[in-house]
Amino acid sequence: MSEVTTDDLPPEGGLRKVIGRKVLMLFIIGDILGAGIYALVGQVAGEVGGAIWVPFLVAFVLAALTATAYAELVGKYPRAAGAALYTNRAFGLPFLTFIVAFAVMMSGITSASAAARAFGGDYLGEFVSLPTLVGALVFLALVTAVNFAGISESVKVNVVLTIIEASGLIIIIVIGFFALVSGDGDPGRALEFHPENGVFLGVLGGSALAFYALLGFEDSVNLAEETKNPSRDFPFALFSGLAVTVVIYVAVAFTATMLVDTATLEASTGPLLEVVRVAGFDFPPKLFALIALLAVGNTALINMIMASRLVYGMAREGIVPPVFAKVHAGRATPWVAILCTVLIAVALVCTGDVGGLADTTVLLLLAVFALVNVCVLVLRRDSVPHRHFRAPTWMPVLGAVSCAFLTLPITGREADVYVRALVLLGVGVVLWFVNRAITGRRPRGRQFEGIDKG
């Protein structure tokens, strides 16, 4: 075990600074990898055609623009609060700050719900024949059990699952390499576009969906207080993590479209399993299906942990009714918050499919990302005494415009996605006013007030 130096010790009441840039980069890679690429390759193929890799590359460029905004803001304000902190500093409006935090929390639940639907599909079908909805609900029950067991147990499970999900993608890339060497497959399919959607609309719709697979980089800001030198290390870790991930994704997408025809990928709820089935060497499909199930489970676990802790934190600060801050006496976990988030997830799983739920996640976070990019520009007036990364002004401007543009219906997003997102945000508005009625005053929001003065 390595010794902790005095430089690593936190100030009174703070968190210990023990995370270096390499560990941070690995965390970001592990947080991004997951259900998105395992579940959505077929959905993206349905939008763009055989050129599946193009939307993933475009989504990476868009994510990188917003990543520059996060890199600058983390360098200026190395605190663990993310978009809510930046919104509060930039605008000082408690209700707007709350809605941003609530949108991030709901995006975690919709993401976990999409993962649950993916779990109940073809990957699970390799082992047992169950209706997708039944498999998804059983899956949510398992994730909830781990979440309820305790944070220590959850983190240990997360580490193991991250290694497993990465190994599954490496297997797909190895299959693709041997296919190219042996002359199998049809590489030319990677340049074909959907004849009905066309190049522009196909890439646009596919990119809006592929963006889901790159989400997770924004979660790294919550480690800012525990990073040894966030102003120096975050830009390197953030951009390196995104770059490594997109290389993996493009290679996986190219392999998938090279070996499996577009129609088969689009129709499958386990698209990468189709790649394994047609591979030139004998890799057990059941083993890969198990890897995929664990990868999907990891995504859902991370999201449900985050969502339940956000609800708990808001209740502790008097932003939502205090009942959500109740902690189980034996497990020391926020059981009411966990129950609340899983009930919302159950409702979403029962009313949406993988693509629609993933698209809802993207829609909520695109709105948050657009605002974060604006916050960078507004907070340029707020100078800090230490050096930090500064994004070229055109990058947050283009980031805000592109994120806002991708929220529009022109991307081919279905109307029910917008309705679902508005209903979820409406729940937050109701909780805000219910809390005011209960307390008889505005939420005190100490977590944001204290940060703003720091």
Secondary structure as UniProt FT lines:
FT   HELIX           6..8
FT   TURN            12..13
FT   HELIX           21..32
FT   HELIX           35..48
FT   HELIX           53..76
FT   TURN            80..82
FT   HELIX           83..91
FT   HELIX           94..119
FT   TURN            120..121
FT   HELIX           122..125
FT   TURN            126..127
FT   HELIX           132..149
FT   HELIX           151..182
FT   HELIX           187..191
FT   TURN            195..197
FT   HELIX           198..214
FT   TURN            215..216
FT   HELIX           217..226
FT   HELIX           230..259
FT   HELIX           262..267
FT   HELIX           271..277
FT   HELIX           285..316
FT   TURN            317..318
FT   HELIX           322..325
FT   TURN            329..331
FT   HELIX           335..351
FT   HELIX           354..378
FT   HELIX           379..381
FT   HELIX           394..406
FT   HELIX           409..411
FT   HELIX           415..439
FT   HELIX           446..453
//
